[in-house]
Amino acid sequence: GGGWTVIQRRGQFGNRVFHFYRNWTEYAHGFGNPTDEYWIGNRALHALTAGDDQMALRVV
């Protein structure tokens, strides 16, 4: 362990307004840029959490 995985990032980072009003396909595959506003994608999130290992979710 030790590292962080960013699953969502929202906020104004000196860029234009980035809307999270997306369709199911976009949420399934992910969208945005991890250095700006971002959603990792439901499929990737499932792959990260579907194993037998225990996970901790920290919301900051």
N, C-alpha and C positions, 0 to 999 in steps of 0.2 A: 504494500500500500504506500501511501504517502502523498500521491499527487491529487490534484483537483481535476474534475471534469465539469466544465461549464455546460449546463443543459439549456439555460435561457439567460439572456442578457437584454435588459431594457433600460432605456434612459436617453437623454439628449447628450450626445457626445460631440457637440459642435457640428452636427450634420442635420440634414433635413428630417422632418418628421417621418418616422418609419412605422407603418401600421401593421398590426398583428391580425387584422381582419383578413384571413386567408381561407382557402378551401381545404377540404380534408387531405387531398393529395399533397399540398404544400406542407401541411402539418406532419404528414406521414414521412416525407422525405427530408424535411428541414429547410430552413431558409435563413437568409441574412449572412452576416460576416461575424465570426467570433470576436473580432476586435471592436465591433460596433454593436448593433442590435442583432439578436440571433436566437434561433430555436434549433436545437440539435436534430430534432425529428423524432417522431414516435417510434419508428422502426429502430433507430439507433438506441434510443432510450430503453426499449424493450430488450434489445440485445445486451445492453450493459447490466440489466437487472434481472434477467430471466434465469440466471444460474443458481446454484446452491449456496453461493457465498452470501453472507449477510452484508447489507449496505446501510449506510447512514446518509440521510438527506439533510443538508444544512442549507437553510435559506438565509442569505445575507443581503 
